[in-house]
Amino acid sequence: MKDIKEIFGSCVFGDEVMKERLPEDIYLSLKTAIEKREGIDHSIADTVADAMKEWAIEKGATHFTHWFQPMTDITAEKHDSFITANKDGTVILEFSGKELIKGEPDASSFPSGGLRATFEARGYTAWDPSSYAFVKDDTLCIPTAFCSYGGEALDQKTPLLRSMDAINKQALRIVKLFGMNDVKHIDTMVGPEQEYFLVDKELFDKRPDLIFCGRTLIGARPPKGQEMEDHYFGVIRPRVAAFMRDLDKKLWELGVMAKTEHNEAAPAQHELAPIFTNTNIAADHNQLTMEIMKKTAEEHGLVCLLHEKPFAGVNGSGKHNNWSLCTDTGVNLLRPGKSASSNTLFLLTLSAVIKAVDEHQDLLRISVASLGNDLRLGAAEAPPAIISIYLGDELDSLLESIIKGEHHNDVHKTNMSVGTEIIPSIRKDNTDRNRTSPFAFTGNKFEFRMLGSAASISDTNVMINTIVAEAFREFADKLEKSEDFESDVKALIRDTFSKHKRIIFNGDGYSKEWELEAENRGLLNLKNTAEALPYMLKESNIELFSRHGVFNKTEVKCREEIRLENYCKTVHIEALTLLQMIRRDVIPAISSYTESLCSCIISKKKAAEKIDCSVEEALAKKLSKQNACLFELADKLDNAVNTAKEIEKIEDCALFYHNSIISVMNEIRDISDKCEQEVKREYWPYPTYDDLLFKI
């Protein structure tokens, strides 16, 4: 492999490339516009586009595309070649500023929640200069926003950028109160850890449920799962290590700061974590990461599974969203510093986050709502559906002191010996980590652990940015009128901590006791997507988004509808897939094995000497009974799916899918998995968990 510094960003039209290839005045104009978050002067677009085209062609590009993120959790592309016809029939290579700035995909073909009917096709993609263009698969990819003909956001990027503007505006008001007049901009920063599974492609291709649904709808647990805890951080197998090496190289070429990789808790599960960056860039990079993971896996005869729960009985996959706030002067507003108790700006920022999370639990839960994540949350591997904040003993003690008006002695980091002189002492953090907490403070950032592995990180960060912006707005409105700032800010911090301390929980989020305690505290427990998504339409939520310019009322409604439609469609596809597998393969397989048992019974009974066949008879009767149950349940599921088609209101349809269809699917799975453990292996139609999880 080439030198990493030589590889990194080599396929990105980044700052160094722009500085080298653009005239100085145009480079400075573009750079200033990006830094100040201002619109690009259209007069420079042609020059930028031409330089971008020449650079891309040198990289082997023949086409360009507006690379955007519709509400599908994946990206979209429409490729156009650089060629333009001459009058004499020859071609020239052109790429204009107009083509750079604006594209026109078919808006009615993407999820719109009713904003676009089939005959209302026009939509626009618009260049996002703050996210660098790049070359991928011989195509110049230009990150863009995507909107309808009426200007409504139809993508993930636009609301994210709006939310970043909102929190920047309100956070600036706060830091100015502390005399930080040199701060021009405040960015939210994110480092999304990405979990995933790798399975052999030949085995994957034999599982219709993995092909159509991304997860196994049936499958008995293997004798060994993750009980021995020997896979987590274990030695990476050669085939996986080769995949990771190629993945790193491809991501580094695209400027993705892939940093950490390791085996995760479940067999065949792994994780990749990047270095923190601007949230908009982080969202783009995470979409690229998921795409490149899948492509690279296939090159190694593997398939990368990003579903939140591809295998029952072992850990599912999440995406830990590490979130912080940083000024353009390098100050992290969530860094306590040497003395948290005397760092008033940190305490005010902390209180804003606590207030935001407590008052808007529903929006945080909605931001991670999906069928796949419903299967993962609270399953002793991921945080529960109850939103809470973990601060750790030290900060919790500080908050209690502030609430009671008592002096607090900060605990500073100390060195810790592990009990042998050969091992050097290590710095001990002031607080432990709590992996059962949905929203945990981890030293200088918050880690939101509820996000599902297949989801875009945009929705979650839109919510976090917006609700914290609202808390900052309320704080600034009060403090800007203050005549005794020092006294009033301390009182505001104390009152906020006191009012919202119910959201803080440092214990075991997996425990049943916490669920009861959370209920007593008045915290929400929205266990499934069908129940959670309607909260999006609360009048207070619509007002919140409108106030900060993140969504208008129409956009809120359409997004709720899209998410509910996606939920219903996903369950529908899973139900049809399960019906196909049970009817075409599982029931016949059980029948075939039962027939072989009956043949054995007949042979034994015909033998000259009487041979005991009680085992075969008992097993044949048991399997026949279970097969009959599968047959009946398949009909029941089929009827339920047909009933769902007749339900007009999407909220009612989603609840029906959850209450009446998923429950039948679970019954079918339970019986099928029991049969799998008793049917002779050669009769079972699909690769088993033993094969999928342990044969790489």
LUMMI-686511 format. One record per residue (C-alpha): x, y negated, z negated. Coordinates in steps of 0.25 Angstrom, whole numbers, padded with zeros to 4 digits, always signed. Each point is the difference from the previous one (the first is absolute). Last residue first. Layout:
XYZ...
This chain:
-0062+0069-0030-0009+0012-0004-0005-0003-0014-0012-0010+0001-0006+0005+0013+0002+0015-0001-0004+0002-0015-0011-0010+0002-0005+0010+0011+0001+0000+0015-0014+0003+0005-0009+0011+0005+0001+0010-0012+0000+0014+0006+0015+0003-0001+0000-0005-0015-0010+0010-0005-0012-0007-0006+0000-0002-0015+0007-0013-0002-0007-0006+0013-0013+0004-0006+0002-0008-0012+0004-0012+0009-0013+0002+0008-0009+0000-0012+0006-0013-0006+0001-0007+0014-0015+0002+0003-0004-0005-0014+0009-0012+0003-0006-0003+0013-0014+0001-0006+0004-0011-0010+0006-0009+0011-0013+0001+0007-0011-0004-0010+0006-0010-0009+0011-0006+0008-0006+0000+0013-0014-0004-0006+0007-0012-0006+0007-0004+0013-0014+0001+0007-0007-0009-0010+0011-0011+0001-0001+0001+0015-0015-0002+0001-0005+0009+0012-0001+0014-0006-0004+0009+0012+0015+0005+0002+0001+0004-0014-0011+0010+0001+0008+0007+0011+0012+0001-0008-0009+0006-0012-0006+0011+0010+0014+0004+0004+0005+0001-0015-0012+0008-0004+0003+0009+0012+0014+0002-0004-0004+0002-0014-0009+0012+0004+0012+0006+0009+0010-0002-0011-0010+0006-0010-0001+0013+0009+0015+0000+0001+0001+0000-0016-0010+0012-0001+0008+0008+0011+0013-0003-0007-0005+0005-0013-0007+0012+0006+0013+0004+0008+0009-0002-0012-0009+0009-0009-0001+0011+0011+0015-0001+0003+0003+0001-0015-0010+0012-0002+0006+0008+0011+0005+0012-0008+0004+0012+0009-0008+0013+0001+0009+0010+0006-0004+0004+0014-0001-0015+0004-0013-0005+0006-0002-0009-0012+0014-0006+0001-0002-0003+0015-0013-0006-0003+0006-0009-0010+0011-0004+0009-0009-0004+0011-0008-0008-0010+0013-0007-0004+0003-0003+0014-0014-0006+0002+0002-0009-0012+0013-0005+0007-0008-0003+0012-0011-0006-0007+0009-0009-0008+0007-0004+0013-0013-0003+0007-0005-0009-0012+0014-0007+0000+0002-0002+0015-0012-0006+0008-0010-0003-0010+0009-0005-0012+0010-0007+0009-0011-0007+0009-0008-0004-0013+0012-0006-0006+0003-0008+0012-0014-0005+0001+0001-0004-0015+0013-0007+0001-0005-0008+0012-0012-0004-0008+0008-0003-0012+0009-0009+0008-0011-0007+0008-0007-0003-0013+0012-0006-0006+0003-0008+0012-0014-0005+0001+0001-0005-0015+0014-0007+0003-0006-0007+0013-0012-0004-0008+0008-0006-0011+0009-0007+0010-0012-0006+0008-0006-0006-0013+0012-0007-0004+0003-0005+0014-0014-0006+0001+0001-0007-0014+0014-0006+0004+0013+0007-0003+0013-0006-0006-0003-0014+0000+0002-0002-0015-0014-0004-0003-0006+0010+0010+0007+0012-0006-0004-0004-0014-0015-0004+0004-0001+0014+0006+0005+0006-0012-0010-0008-0009-0011+0004+0009+0003+0015-0002+0001+0006+0014+0013+0007-0003-0007+0007-0011-0006+0009+0011+0013+0007+0002+0002+0006-0014-0012+0011+0000+0003+0005+0014+0015+0000-0003-0001+0009-0012+0004-0001-0015-0004-0014-0003+0004-0001-0014-0002-0015-0004+0005-0005-0014-0010-0003-0011+0010+0002-0011-0009+0012-0005+0001+0006+0014+0015-0002+0000+0000+0008-0013-0008+0011+0005+0009+0002+0013+0012-0002-0009-0004+0012-0009+0000+0009+0013+0015-0002+0001+0006-0003+0014+0003-0015-0004+0009+0004-0011+0002-0013-0009+0005-0014+0003-0014-0006+0003-0002-0015+0003-0013-0003+0006-0007-0003-0013+0010-0011-0003-0007-0009+0009-0006-0011-0009+0012+0000-0010+0010-0001+0011-0007-0011+0007-0002-0008-0013+0014+0001-0004+0005-0004+0014-0009-0011+0001+0004-0005-0014+0014+0001+0004-0003-0008+0012-0007-0011-0008+0010-0002-0010+0012-0002+0010-0009-0008+0010-0005-0010-0010-0009-0010+0009-0005+0012+0008-0008-0003+0013+0009+0008+0009+0000+0011-0011-0015+0003+0002-0001+0000+0015+0014+0007+0001-0005+0012-0009-0013+0002+0008+0008+0000+0013+0011+0009-0006-0011+0010-0003-0006-0001+0013+0013+0002+0007+0002+0012-0009-0013+0006+0006+0004-0004+0014+0014+0006+0000-0004+0013-0006-0012+0002+0009+0008-0003+0013+0011+0009-0006-0009+0012-0001-0006-0002+0014+0013-0002+0007+0007+0012-0006-0005+0008+0012-0006+0014-0005+0006+0014+0002+0007+0001-0013-0011-0005-0009+0001-0012-0008-0002+0002-0015+0014-0002-0005+0000-0016-0001+0014-0002-0006+0001-0014-0005+0014-0008+0000+0011-0005-0008+0002+0011-0010-0010+0011+0004-0013-0005-0003-0011+0011+0003-0013-0001+0007-0006+0014+0002+0006+0006-0012+0003+0014-0001+0015-0002+0004+0003-0007-0013+0014-0006+0000+0007-0003-0013+0003-0013-0006+0012-0009-0003+0009+0007+0010+0012+0008-0006+0014-0004+0006+0009+0013+0001+0011+0005-0008+0011+0007+0007+0000+0015+0000+0013+0006-0005-0003-0004-0014-0012+0009-0001-0013-0003-0007-0008-0007+0011+0004-0014-0005-0009-0011+0002+0003-0015+0003-0010-0010-0004-0009-0009+0008-0006-0011-0009-0012+0000-0009-0006-0013-0001-0004-0005-0014-0014-0005-0001-0006-0011-0008-0015+0001-0003-0011-0007+0006-0009+0012-0001-0002+0001+0015+0014-0004+0003+0005+0011-0009-0009+0010+0006+0005-0003+0014+0014+0001-0005-0003+0014-0005-0006+0004+0013+0012-0005+0007+0010+0009-0009-0009+0012+0000-0003+0001+0015-0008-0009+0009-0009+0011+0006-0013-0006+0007-0013+0007+0002-0009+0003+0012-0008+0013-0002+0000+0009+0012+0011+0008-0007+0014-0001+0003+0007+0010+0008+0005+0014-0002-0010+0006-0011-0011-0001+0010-0005-0014-0004+0001-0005+0014+0004+0010+0011-0013+0006+0006-0007-0014+0000+0013-0005+0007-0003+0009+0012-0014-0005+0001+0004-0015-0001+0000-0011-0010+0014-0006-0003-0005-0015+0002-0013+0003-0006+0006+0003-0013+0008-0013+0000-0013-0007+0004-0008+0006-0011+0010-0003-0011-0001-0015+0003-0001-0007-0013+0010+0009-0008+0010+0000+0012-0001-0015+0002+0001-0003-0015+0012+0009-0002+0007-0006+0012-0002-0014-0004+0005+0004-0014+0013+0005+0006+0001-0013+0008-0002-0008-0013+0010+0008-0008+0010+0000+0011-0001-0016+0001+0001-0001-0015+0013+0008-0001+0002-0002-0015-0006+0014-0004+0006+0007+0012+0014-0004-0005+0011+0004+0009-0008-0001+0012-0014+0005+0001+0000+0002+0015-0014-0001+0006+0002-0014+0006+0012+0005+0008+0008-0012+0003+0008+0000+0013-0001-0014+0005-0011+0004+0010-0008+0004-0012-0003+0015-0004-0013+0007-0004+0000+0015-0002-0007+0013+0005+0005+0015+0000-0011+0007+0007+0002+0015-0003-0005+0008+0012-0007+0013-0003+0001+0015+0003-0008+0011-0006+0006+0009-0011-0003+0015+0001-0013+0008-0002-0006-0004+0013+0009-0003+0012-0001-0011+0009-0004-0010-0011+0003-0015+0004+0002+0003+0015+0014-0004+0005+0003+0014+0006+0013+0000+0008+0001+0011+0010+0013+0008+0002+0007+0006+0012+0011-0010-0002-0004-0010+0012-0014+0001-0006+0005-0005-0014+0006-0012+0007-0013-0004+0007-0008+0001-0013+0010-0007-0008+0002-0011+0010-0015-0003-0001-0001-0001-0015+0013-0008+0000-0005-0010+0010-0013-0002-0008+0009-0002-0012+0008-0010+0007-0012-0009+0005-0005+0000-0015+0014-0003-0005+0001-0011+0010-0013-0007-0005+0004+0003-0015+0014-0007+0001+0010+0011-0003+0004+0010-0011+0010+0011+0004-0007+0013+0005-0004+0013-0006-0002+0013+0006-0006+0012-0006-0001+0015+0001-0010+0012-0001+0002+0014+0005-0002+0006-0014-0006-0011-0009+0007-0009-0009+0008-0009+0010+0013+0003+0008+0008-0012+0002+0002-0012+0008+0005-0015-0004+0003-0012+0009-0007-0002+0013+0001-0014+0003-0008+0000+0013+0008-0009+0010-0005+0008+0012+0014+0007+0002+0000+0003-0015-0013+0007+0002+0005+0009+0011+0013+0003-0008-0007+0003-0013-0010+0010+0007+0011+0007+0007+0007+0002-0013-0013+0004-0007-0003+0011+0010+0014+0006-0001-0002+0000-0015-0013+0007+0002+0006+0011+0008+0012+0001-0010-0009+0001-0012+0001-0011-0010+0006+0004-0013-0011-0003-0011-0005-0014-0004-0013+0007-0003+0000+0014+0006+0003+0008-0013-0011-0005-0009-0003+0015-0003-0015-0003+0001+0001-0006+0014-0008+0011+0007+0003+0015-0002-0010+0011+0002-0005-0008+0012-0014-0007-0001-0011+0005+0009-0002-0008+0013-0013-0007+0005-0002-0014+0005+0015-0002+0002+0003-0015+0003+0003-0009+0012-0014+0001+0005+0000+0005+0014+0013+0007+0001+0002+0004-0014-0014+0006-0001+0002+0007+0014+0012+0007-0006+0008+0008+0010+0007-0012+0005+0005-0003-0014+0007+0014-0001+0008-0003+0013+0003-0014-0004+0006+0004-0013-0004-0009-0012+0005-0013-0005-0008-0008-0011+0000-0015-0003+0003-0011-0010+0003-0014+0003+0005-0010-0010-0005-0014+0004+0010-0011-0004-0008-0013+0000+0003-0015-0002-0010-0011-0001+0006-0013+0005+0001-0014-0006+0003-0012+0008+0006-0014-0001+0006+0001-0014+0009-0012-0002-0010-0006-0009+0001+0010-0011-0004-0009-0011-0009+0010-0008-0013-0006+0006+0006+0001+0014+0001+0015-0003-0015+0002-0002-0004-0008+0012+0009+0008+0008-0006+0012-0005-0014-0005+0006+0005-0003+0014+0009+0013+0001-0011+0009-0006-0010-0005+0011+0010+0000+0012+0004+0014-0004-0015+0004+0000-0001-0006+0014+0012+0008+0005-0007+0012-0006-0013-0003+0006+0006-0001+0014+0009+0012-0001-0011+0011-0002-0008-0002+0012-0013-0005+0006+0000-0014-0006-0011-0009+0005+0003-0010+0010-0013+0001+0008+0006+0007+0012+0005+0010-0011+0014+0000-0006+0013+0008+0000+0013-0005-0006+0013+0003+0007+0014+0007-0001+0006+0000+0014+0006+0013+0004+0009+0001+0012-0001+0014+0005+0011+0010+0004-0006+0009-0012+0002-0011-0010+0006-0014+0002-0002-0010-0010-0007-0014-0003+0002-0006-0013-0011-0003-0010-0002-0015-0003-0002-0003+0015-0014+0007-0001-0005+0000+0014-0015+0000+0002-0009+0011+0005-0014-0003+0005-0013+0006+0002-0011+0001+0011-0009+0012+0000-0013-0005-0003-0008+0010+0008+0003+0012-0010-0004-0009-0012+0011-0008-0007-0002-0004-0015-0008+0012-0004+0010+0005-0009+0011-0002+0009+0008+0013+0002+0007-0001+0014-0006+0003+0014-0008-0013-0001+0013-0009-0001+0005+0005+0014+0014-0006-0001+0004-0014+0005+0014-0005-0002+0005-0014-0004+0013-0006-0005+0010+0008+0008-0008+0001+0013-0002-0015+0000+0015-0002-0003+0003+0008+0013+0006+0014+0003+0005+0002+0014+0008+0010+0007-0001-0001+0015-0006+0009+0011+0000+0002+0015-0012+0000+0008+0004-0013+0008-0010-0008-0008+0008+0003-0013-0007+0010-0010+0003-0001-0015+0007+0010-0008+0002-0001-0015-0009+0012-0002-0013-0001-0009-0002+0010-0012-0012-0001-0009+0003+0004-0014-0007+0003-0013+0005+0002-0014-0006+0010-0011-0009-0003-0012-0012+0000+0009-0004-0015-0003+0008-0005+0012+0015-0002-0002+0007-0006+0012+0012+0001+0009-0002-0009+0012+0008+0008+0011+0011-0001+0009+0005+0009+0011+0013+0004+0007+0009+0000-0012+0014+0006+0001+0007-0009-0011+0005-0009+0011-0014-0001+0004-0004-0005-0014+0011-0011-0001-0005-0005+0014-0014+0000-0004+0002-0007-0014+0008-0011+0007-0011-0002+0010-0011+0000-0011+0008-0010-0008+0002-0009+0011-0015+0001+0005-0005-0002-0015+0008-0013-0002-0012-0009+0005-0010+0007-0009+0006-0006-0012-0001+0012-0011-0010-0003-0011+0005-0002-0014+0004+0010-0011+0011-0010-0004+0011+0011+0002-0006+0005+0013-0002-0014+0006+0014-0004-0004+0006+0012+0006-0007-0002+0013+0004-0015+0001+0014+0004-0004+0001+0010+0011-0006-0009+0010+0010-0011-0003+0011+0009+0000-0003+0007+0014-0004+0014-0003+0009+0013+0002+0009-0001-0011-0009-0006-0011-0011+0009+0004+0009+0013-0001+0005-0004-0014-0014-0003-0004-0006+0013+0004-0005+0006+0014+0001+0014-0007+0006+0012+0007+0014-0001-0007-0007-0004-0013+0010+0009-0008+0009+0009+0010+0013-0009-0001-0002-0001-0015-0002+0015-0001+0013+0003+0007-0003+0010+0011-0005+0014-0003
